[in-house]
Amino acid sequence: MAKYVLLLQFTDQGIRSVKDTTKRAAAFRGEIAGKFGVKVSEMLWTLGQYDLIVLAEAPNDEAMAACSLSLATAGNVKIQTLRAFEAPEVDALLKKL
């Protein structure tokens, strides 16, 4: 499965209801992510430019994109989704150069 890093920022709506953030995170981890075959391995609330960081695995880019879009439609967060590669994957890419 492909790995992803999701960088999330609260929207105005999301920060107004920040007391529910852990409940929303649990719903995302279970219901939303599972619907798309996405496995969430880590969710971290952070200080700085991003409010949350999510580490996840998905069967493909399309599944992760659909999952991210589904989460964003609730209006509580803006999401930047990054495809992540482990060293063996990078080595395989570099062999193609």
N, C-alpha and C positions, 0 to 999 in steps of 0.2 A: 504494500500500500504506500502511496505517496504521502510525504509529510508536509505540513503547512504550519505557518505562524500567522495568527490573526492578531492584528493590532486594533484595539477598540477604543473609541472615545465616546463618552456620554454625550448625547444630544441634550438640548434644553429640557425636553420631556423626560429623558432618562435621569438627569440630575435632580429633577423635581421629585421623582419617585425613587431616589437612590436607596431608600430603606428596603426596597424590594430586590435589590441587585443580586443577592445570593439566591433568592427564590427564582429569579429569572435565569440565573446561571444554571441552576439545577434543571430547570425545564429545558434549557438549551442542550445541556449535556445528555439528557435522556430522550425527550420527545423529538425535538427538532433535529439534532444531529443523527439520531438513530434512524429517522425517516429516510435519510440520504446515505446511510451506510458509513457515516463519519464517526470515528472513535476519538473522543476528547481525552487526551492523556493528562493535561494540566491546564488549570485556569488560575491566573494570578492577577490580583488587583495591584496596581502600581502607582507610583508617584511620577510626575513629569508629564510629558507630552501625551502619553497614552494612559488610559484609566485601567485597562485590562489587557492581558496578553493570554492568548489561548494557543496551546500546542495541540495539534490534531493530526489524524491520519485519515485519508479518504481513498477510495478505490481509483479515483481519477480526478482530473481538474474539473470536469463537468459536475461531479457530485459535490465537490467542495464549493464551487461557484453557486450552485443551487442552494446549498446549506447556508452560505454567507448571505445570499440575497433573502432567503427566508427569515433569517435572524434580523436583518436590517429593516424588513417591512414592518416590524413592530414599532419602529420609530424611536427606540431607546438608545441605540448606538449607531455610530458610523464605523465602518469596518474597512481595514486595508488587509487584504489577504496576500500572503507571500508564500510561494512554493519554496520548500526547503530541501536541501540535498545533503546526504551524509557523504563522508570521504570516499567510500567505494563507488558511489554514484558519480562523484566528480572525477575520480580516476577513470571510469569508463568513458565519460565525456571527453576527457583530455586525450584519450587514446585515439579519438576521432580527428584530432587536429593534425 
